[in-house]
Amino acid sequence: MEKVAMILRKPPYGDTNAAEALRHALGGVSGNLKVALIMVDGGVLLARKGQNDEGTGFTNLEATLNNCREMGIEVFVDSLSLLEQSLEKEKLVDGVRIVNESDIAAMLEGADRTMIF
């Protein structure tokens, strides 16, 4: 099975990068790809439980992220990015795994394809 690593660097509200990352991840897993969604920098904010999208003009993406996990997409957040964004482990959506840069490097090395959002 082909492995795809998708890196999300942008926060979930403000542009369409997070929504597109989730859309591509769902498409990949539907196409029998093994998908790892890796959130770094502001992208880790997508993993926040109880997101407030009020006034952003964007659709709330928390339910879509949960759908991704339920469909077998592995979801990871970078530990240093969590610190930078002041996001605590307890405030993450269930099932999201915290990894370090060595773990991320290994995932990227093992992937057949990488997409960056």
C-alpha positions, -999 to +999 in steps of 0.1 A: +000+000+000+014+034-010+021+058+019+014+095+017+025+120+043+006+153+044+021+182+062-002+210+074+017+242+084-012+267+083-038+274+110-073+260+103-090+294+098-077+322+076-072+303+043-082+270+028-050+250+034-064+230+064-096+222+046-077+211+015-054+190+036-084+172+051-101+168+017-070+153+002-064+131+032-100+117+029-095+112-008-063+094-003-076+070+022-107+064+000-083+055-028-066+028-006-036+049+004-021+049+038-023+085+049-004+103+077-016+138+085+013+157+102+005+191+118+033+215+125+036+252+132+001+268+132-013+236+117-014+221+152-044+244+159-065+221+138-062+195+165-077+217+192-108+203+208-139+226+207-127+249+179-144+283+177-147+294+141-172+322+148-166+353+127-140+336+105-162+329+075-148+294+074-164+260+082-155+243+114-131+215+106-131+196+139-158+171+128-139+165+095-107+158+114-126+133+135-139+117+103-104+114+091-093+095+122-124+072+120-115+064+084-080+052+094-059+084+087-031+087+113-030+121+128+001+136+144+011+169+159+046+182+164+055+186+201+075+218+196+047+234+176+023+226+205+046+246+228+049+275+203+011+276+200+005+273+238-017+242+231-018+216+258-021+179+253-054+178+272-070+202+247-063+180+217-089+160+198-089+124+209-067+100+189-041+126+179-006+115+186+022+139+197+055+133+179+089+149+178+110+160+148+128+127+146+095+109+144+084+133+116+116+128+097+112+090+099+076+093+086+086+115+057+115+091+048+091+062+048+065+079+027+062+073-011+048+108-015+046+140+005+022+169+002+026+202+020-003+225+029 
